[in-house]
Amino acid sequence: MGMFKMREPRKFRRVSIYTDERRDKLEKLVDDYKRETGELPQKQFDATENRFRGKFSQFTPRAQRFAEGGRGMIKWPVALVAVVLLLMFLRWLMASNVQF
């Protein structure tokens, strides 16, 4: 009865070409377990993991300003003056008989 049998469609299986994240996670878990049980020596700090952290902001002036937080933010005295001026403007509008 192969003529009337409906074939099941193949399930989608994503295969990563360059890295296998599942395998990497499994290897990390196994290594961590072996370190806890004493089969492997303790992992030394690897400076290569954080080798590029913060390097981009050192070489571009715009990134340096952003990292320092020195530009683009309204400082509190400027904001305070703006609020006072806005309140004075609203009071003037309320006091005058301006019709819209």
N, C-alpha and C positions, 0 to 999 in steps of 0.2 A: 504494500500500500504506500510506496514511496511517492506515488503520484499526487496524493492529496495531503501530504504532510507539510505543514507550514514551518519554514525554517525560522529559527530564532535569530534576530539580527545581532551582529557582534556588538559587544559592549565597547564603549569608547575607553581607551586606555592611553593616557598621555605618557609618552616616554621621553624623558629629557635627554637630549643628545649629549650635552656637555657635562652636566653634573647629575648625580643621583642623590637628591636631598634625603630621601628615605634611608638610603644606605649610609650616608654621612651621619644622620641622627643616630642610627643604630650603632655605628662604630663608636660614636661619642659616648653613648650610654654604656656600652661594653667597657670602654676605657675607664670611664668614671667608676664603674663597679669594681674593676680590677684594681684601681688606685685605692678605693676604700678598703678592699680586702687585703691589700699589701702585696699583690702580685706584681704590680708595676710601681716604679718610683713616682714620687709626687711630681706633678707638672711644674716646671719652672716658668716664671713669667716670660712670655714671649713678646719682645718689644716690636716685632714686625707686625703684630695685629693692629697696633695703634700708631703705626709709622706715619701715616698721612693725616691723622686727625689734627685739625687746626692749621694745616699748612697753607690751604688756599687763602685764608683770611690774612696771612702774613704778607702776601705778595700783591694784593690788589687794594688800592686805597679805599674803594667803595666798600669792600668787605670789611676792612679794618674799622671804618666808621660805623658800620652796622653792628659789628661785634662789640664795639665800645659803647654803642647806644648814644652817641653824641649828636646825631643828626636825624631829623625827621620827627622828633617828638616835640610836642608843645610843652614847654616848661610851665610849672605851676604859677609863677607870677604873671606870665602872659595870659594864661587861662583865667586867672582871677580878675585881671583888668578887663578881659573880654566879657566876663559875666557881669561885672559892674556896669560897663557901658551898655550892655543889653538891657539890664534892669532900668537904667536911666532912660533909655529909648522907650521902653514899654511904659514907664511912668509918664513920659511926655505924650505918648499916644493916648493914654487913658485920660490925662488932664485936658487935652485939646478935644474939641468937638469935630473930629475928622470923620466924615461920612464916606463909606465905601459903597 
